[in-house]
């Protein structure tokens, strides 16, 4: 039997390509602006240990579930559920994945566009000559058209990569971008930890503070682990459908999780020591989000010798991290349009990009002309963010593990992760047990808690 997907369907050509693409999907802006502060504000090393534990016992099995569904069906997320559970409503889980990807990319492209604006400000030198960073960010984000221009530019970059296909587009670019991202982060980490006073930041990050750990901390670590790997929105099902049949899915899942966790930790080493060096005493009051990246860190770069160089590098790597995520999310929508509605890749990319951009422009305008327009008490941006992170992702992930654990035949699951018996491991049985019993309970707790605890997963 051929190791390639059936028909003329495109696929990843190498194991590194799979890891680079899937890790690129997982590694995004959240690794850089959310993970560092959430870690330090919830017990530092204690939170980190909890997070790593949940990655191993929950994150990897759930990721494996998505890869298995995709590779088994060799179709987009909607088509995968329709093929594996014909004549049942399970295809609605796939449709939920497409809607989630659509909503996420609409608001995520807003923030991704901000990274390009700040990259240009860093290159021009304007950023480090700005006296009031908070006002600078407010003036830009509320501007009637500048943020929209950058959002559309970012969507154009995303569409360019996706249009080129799997081998020549997504795989080719992520195999370049992910190593570049890693090198740039390490470069900034070395500078950050060498700053006077940075040692306290490293200690604050890695020394466990068990007194800061409570039930909410455990839930936040579980939520961060479950959703830092891009699960629940169809990206890994879609990417799984492009994985060759001779690829070891369990090993690949572990490698992607390792890459994502490593970059999250390195991002913490990049951000926290620098803040300690120049803004000691303020970290407990900071909120993970745009304020950290677009207001606090630019002030840190201003105070740092060679700050202009490091500000350019930082906002470039931020743009790269955003791009590796947006291309995976757009591919979910494009694969659906291409395979279910029989559009060409070019037409699917064009329609997907334009439709998402229309909603994205409205989300971008939530900070400016549409700031007073609210739905259920949220701006358009806020509603897309809350609904996707706290409802759509959580319930999508829950339904995926329930499907693999209880609807998909165990023999089919075992065939996929063992490559039809070519691979043998006691871990296969353990992982299936986790998927069937442990993961649904854990994600169910997150799903309920996320409705009442804002910031748990978003």
C-alpha positions in Angstrom: 0.0 0.0 0.0 1.2 3.5 -0.8 2.3 5.7 2.1 0.7 8.7 0.5 -2.8 9.9 1.0 -5.4 8.6 -1.4 -5.9 10.1 -4.8 -4.0 13.2 -5.8 -4.4 14.8 -2.4 -1.5 16.9 -1.3 0.5 15.9 1.8 3.5 16.7 3.9 6.6 15.3 2.4 8.7 14.9 5.5 8.4 14.2 9.2 10.1 17.5 10.0 7.5 19.2 7.8 4.7 17.8 9.9 6.3 18.8 13.2 7.1 22.3 11.9 3.6 22.9 10.6 1.8 21.5 13.6 4.2 23.2 16.1 3.7 26.4 14.1 0.0 26.1 14.5 0.3 25.7 18.2 3.0 28.3 18.7 1.4 31.7 18.5 1.0 35.1 20.2 -0.4 33.4 23.3 3.0 31.7 23.9 4.6 35.1 24.1 2.2 37.4 25.8 0.0 35.0 27.8 2.1 32.1 29.0 4.9 34.1 30.7 2.7 36.1 32.9 0.1 33.4 33.6 3.1 31.2 34.8 4.7 33.8 37.0 1.4 35.0 38.5 0.3 31.4 39.4 3.2 30.0 41.4 6.1 30.2 38.8 7.8 26.8 38.8 4.7 25.2 40.5 2.4 26.3 37.7 5.1 25.2 35.1 5.2 21.7 36.6 1.5 21.4 36.6 1.4 22.6 33.0 4.0 20.1 31.8 2.1 17.3 33.6 -1.1 18.2 31.9 0.6 18.5 28.5 1.9 14.9 28.9 -1.3 13.3 30.2 -4.0 15.4 28.5 -2.6 17.6 25.7 -0.7 14.8 23.8 -3.6 12.3 23.9 -6.1 14.9 22.7 -3.7 16.0 19.9 -3.3 12.4 19.0 -7.1 12.1 18.8 -7.2 14.9 16.2 -4.3 13.5 14.1 -5.9 10.1 14.1 -9.3 11.3 12.9 -7.7 13.3 10.1 -5.3 10.6 8.9 -7.9 7.9 9.1 -10.4 9.8 7.0 -7.9 11.7 4.7 -10.3 14.6 4.5 -11.0 18.0 6.0 -12.5 18.2 9.5 -16.1 18.3 8.3 -15.6 15.5 5.8 -13.6 13.4 8.3 -16.5 13.1 10.8 -19.0 12.6 8.0 -16.9 9.7 6.6 -16.0 8.1 9.9 -19.6 8.3 11.3 -21.9 8.2 8.3 -25.6 8.9 8.7 -25.1 10.4 12.2 -25.0 14.0 13.5 -21.2 13.7 14.3 -20.5 15.8 11.2 -21.7 18.8 13.2 -18.5 18.5 15.3 -16.5 19.1 12.1 -18.8 22.0 11.2 -18.1 23.4 14.7 -14.4 23.2 14.0 -14.8 25.2 10.8 -16.9 27.9 12.6 -14.3 28.1 15.4 -11.4 28.5 13.0 -13.4 31.2 11.1 -14.1 33.1 14.3 -10.6 32.8 15.7 -8.9 34.0 12.5 -11.3 36.9 12.3 -10.1 38.4 15.6 -6.6 36.9 15.6 -5.8 38.7 12.4 -6.5 42.0 14.1 -3.8 41.4 16.6 -1.5 39.9 14.0 -1.8 43.2 12.1 -0.7 45.1 15.1 2.6 43.2 15.1 3.3 44.5 11.6 2.6 48.1 12.7 5.0 47.8 15.6 7.6 46.1 13.5 7.5 49.1 11.2 7.6 51.5 14.2 10.6 49.6 15.6 12.5 49.7 12.2 11.8 53.4 11.7 13.0 54.2 15.3 9.7 55.8 16.2 8.9 53.2 18.8 11.9 54.0 21.0 11.3 57.7 20.7 7.7 57.5 21.9 7.3 58.9 25.4 3.8 57.5 26.2 3.5 53.9 25.0 0.0 53.5 26.3 -1.2 56.5 24.3 0.8 55.3 21.3 -1.1 51.9 21.3 -4.4 53.6 22.0 -3.9 56.1 19.1 -3.1 53.3 16.7 -5.7 50.6 17.7 -8.5 53.2 17.6 -7.4 54.8 14.3 -10.2 54.5 11.7 -8.2 52.7 9.0 -4.5 52.0 9.9 -5.2 48.8 11.9 -7.5 47.6 9.1 -4.7 48.1 6.5 -2.3 46.0 8.6 -4.9 43.3 9.2 -5.6 43.0 5.5 -1.8 42.9 4.8 -1.5 40.0 7.3 -4.4 38.1 5.8 -2.8 38.6 2.3 0.4 37.0 3.6 -1.5 34.2 5.1 -3.5 33.6 1.9 -0.3 33.6 -0.1 1.2 30.7 1.9 -2.1 28.7 1.9 -2.7 29.2 -1.8 0.6 27.6 -2.6 -0.6 24.3 -1.1 0.7 21.9 1.5 4.2 20.9 0.3 5.0 24.2 -1.6 3.2 26.5 0.8 2.5 25.5 4.4 5.3 22.9 4.8 7.9 25.0 2.9 7.3 28.1 4.8 6.9 26.6 8.3 10.2 24.6 7.8 11.9 28.0 7.4 9.9 30.1 9.8 9.9 27.8 12.8 13.8 27.5 13.0 14.0 31.2 12.4 11.6 31.8 15.2 13.5 29.5 17.6 16.9 31.2 16.8 15.4 34.7 17.3 13.9 33.8 20.6 17.1 32.2 21.9 19.0 35.3 20.7 16.7 37.6 22.7 16.7 35.2 25.7 20.5 35.4 25.9 20.3 39.2 26.0 17.4 39.2 28.5 18.9 37.0 31.1 22.3 38.8 30.9 20.7 42.1 32.0 21.4 43.4 35.5 18.7 42.2 37.9 17.4 39.6 35.4 18.4 36.8 37.7 15.4 37.6 40.0 13.1 37.2 37.1 14.6 33.8 36.3 14.1 32.8 39.9 10.6 34.2 40.0 9.8 32.1 36.9 11.3 28.7 37.9 11.3 28.5 41.7 8.0 26.9 42.7 5.7 29.0 44.9 3.2 26.4 46.1 1.5 28.9 48.3 0.2 30.6 45.2 -1.4 27.4 43.9 -5.1 26.9 44.4 -8.0 25.3 42.5 -8.2 28.1 39.9 -4.4 27.7 39.4 -4.8 24.0 38.6 -7.7 24.8 36.3 -5.7 27.5 34.5 -2.7 25.1 34.1 -5.1 22.4 32.7 -6.7 24.9 30.4 -3.4 26.3 29.1 -2.1 22.8 28.4 -5.3 21.6 26.7 -5.6 24.6 24.4 -2.0 25.7 23.8 -1.7 22.9 21.3 -4.4 24.3 18.8 -6.8 21.5 19.7 -10.6 21.8 19.3 -10.7 23.9 16.1 -9.9 21.4 13.4 -6.4 22.5 12.5 -4.8 19.2 13.8 -7.5 17.1 12.1 -6.9 18.9 8.9 -3.1 18.6 9.2 -3.5 15.0 10.3 -5.2 14.3 6.9 -2.0 15.4 5.2 0.3 13.1 7.3 1.8 10.1 5.5 0.7 6.6 6.6 4.2 5.6 7.7 4.5 8.5 10.2 4.4 7.6 13.9 1.5 9.7 15.2 2.2 9.3 18.9 5.8 10.3 18.5 4.8 13.2 16.3 2.3 14.4 18.9 5.0 14.2 21.6 7.5 16.1 19.4 5.0 18.9 18.6 4.1 19.2 22.3 7.8 19.4 23.2 8.4 22.1 20.6 5.4 24.1 21.8 6.3 23.8 25.5 9.9 24.7 24.8 9.0 27.8 23.0 6.5 28.8 25.7 9.3 28.4 28.3 11.8 30.3 26.2 9.3 33.1 25.7 9.0 33.3 29.4 12.8 33.6 29.7 12.7 36.3 27.0 10.0 38.4 28.6 10.1 38.0 32.4 13.8 38.7 33.2 13.7 41.8 31.0 10.7 43.1 32.8 12.3 42.4 36.2 15.5 44.2 35.0 13.6 47.4 34.2 10.2 47.2 35.7 10.7 45.4 39.0 7.7 45.2 41.3 5.1 45.7 38.6 4.7 42.1 37.3 2.0 41.0 39.7 -0.2 43.8 38.5 0.2 43.1 34.8 -2.4 41.3 32.7 -1.4 38.9 29.9 -2.5 40.5 26.7 -1.8 43.3 24.3 -0.8 45.7 27.0 2.3 43.6 27.9 3.5 43.4 24.3 2.6 46.8 22.9 3.0 49.0 26.0 5.2 47.4 28.7 7.9 45.7 26.5 8.5 48.7 24.3 9.4 50.7 27.4 11.7 47.9 28.4 13.4 48.1 25.0 13.8 51.8 25.4 15.7 51.3 28.6 17.9 48.5 27.2 21.3 49.0 25.6 20.8 48.2 21.9 17.1 48.3 22.4 16.3 49.3 18.8 17.8 46.1 17.5 16.0 43.9 20.0 12.7 45.7 19.4 13.0 44.9 15.7 13.9 41.3 16.4 11.1 40.9 18.9 8.3 42.3 16.7 9.6 40.3 13.8 9.5 37.0 15.7 6.1 38.0 17.0 4.9 38.4 13.4 6.4 35.0 12.5 4.7 33.3 15.4 1.4 34.9 14.4 1.8 33.8 10.7 2.6 30.2 11.5 -0.7 30.1 13.4 -2.9 32.0 10.9 -1.9 29.8 8.0 -3.0 26.7 9.9 -6.4 28.2 10.8 -7.1 29.4 7.3 -6.3 25.9 5.9 -9.2 24.5 7.9 -11.6 26.7 6.0 -9.9 26.3 2.7 -9.8 22.5 3.0 -13.5 22.4 3.6 -14.3 24.7 0.7 -12.0 22.7 -1.6 -13.1 19.2 -0.7 -16.8 19.6 0.2 -17.8 22.4 -2.2 -15.3 21.3 -4.9 -13.6 24.7 -5.3 -10.1 24.9 -6.7 -7.5 25.8 -4.0 -7.2 29.3 -5.5 -10.9 29.9 -5.4 -11.2 28.4 -1.9 -8.4 30.5 -0.6 -9.8 33.7 -2.1 -13.4 33.1 -0.8 -12.1 32.0 2.7 -9.8 34.9 3.0 -12.3 37.5 1.9 -15.1 36.3 4.1 -12.9 36.0 7.2 -11.4 39.4 6.4 -14.9 41.0 6.3 -15.6 39.8 9.8 -12.1 40.6 10.8 -12.4 44.2 9.8 -15.5 44.5 12.0 -13.4 43.0 14.9 -10.6 45.5 14.2 -13.1 48.4 14.2 -14.2 47.3 17.7 -11.3 49.4 19.1 -12.3 52.4 17.0 -15.5 53.3 15.1 -17.4 50.3 16.5 -16.1 50.6 20.1 -19.7 51.3 21.4 -21.4 48.6 19.4 -21.9 45.6 21.6 -23.6 42.2 21.5 -24.4 40.5 24.8 -22.2 43.1 26.5 -19.2 42.4 24.2 -17.7 44.2 21.3 -17.4 42.2 18.1 -13.7 41.5 18.9 -14.6 40.6 22.5 -17.4 38.3 21.5 -15.4 36.4 19.0 -12.6 36.0 21.5 -14.8 34.9 24.4 -17.1 32.6 22.4 -14.2 30.8 20.6 -11.9 30.4 23.6 -14.5 29.7 26.3 -17.2 27.8 24.4 -16.3 26.6 20.9 -12.8 25.4 21.6 -13.6 23.6 24.8 -16.7 21.9 23.6 -15.1 21.0 20.3 -12.2 19.4 22.1 -14.6 17.5 24.4 -16.6 16.1 21.5 -13.4 15.1 19.7 -12.2 12.9 22.6 -15.6 11.5 23.1 -15.8 10.6 19.4 -12.4 8.8 19.4 -13.0 7.2 22.8 -16.6 6.0 22.4 -17.8 6.4 18.8 -14.7 5.5 16.7 -13.9 1.8 16.8 -11.0 1.0 19.0 -9.5 -1.2 16.4 -9.5 1.7 13.9 -7.8 3.9 16.4 -5.1 1.3 17.2 -4.6 0.7 13.5 -3.8 4.3 12.9 -1.4 4.9 15.8 0.3 1.5 15.3 0.5 1.9 11.5 -1.5 -1.3 11.1 0.5 -3.2 13.7 4.0 -2.2 12.5 4.5 -0.2 15.7 4.1 -1.9 19.1 3.9 -0.1 22.4 2.2 -0.5 25.8 1.6 3.3 25.6 -1.1 2.8 23.0 -3.4 1.1 25.5 -2.6 3.7 28.1 -3.2 6.6 25.7 -6.6 5.1 24.6 -7.6 4.8 28.3 -6.8 8.5 28.9 -8.7 9.5 25.7 -11.7 7.4 26.7 -12.0 8.2 30.4 -9.6 10.9 31.7 -9.6 13.5 28.9 -13.4 13.9 28.7 -13.6 14.5 32.4 -10.7 17.0 32.4 -11.9 18.9 29.4 -15.5 18.8 30.7 -14.3 20.5 33.9 -12.6 23.1 31.8 -15.7 23.6 29.6 -17.9 24.3 32.6 -15.3 26.4 34.5 -14.5 28.5 31.4 -18.0 29.7 31.3 -17.6 31.3 34.7 -13.9 32.1 35.0 -12.9 34.6 32.4 -9.3 34.2 31.2 -9.1 30.5 31.9 -8.6 29.5 28.3 -8.5 32.8 26.4 
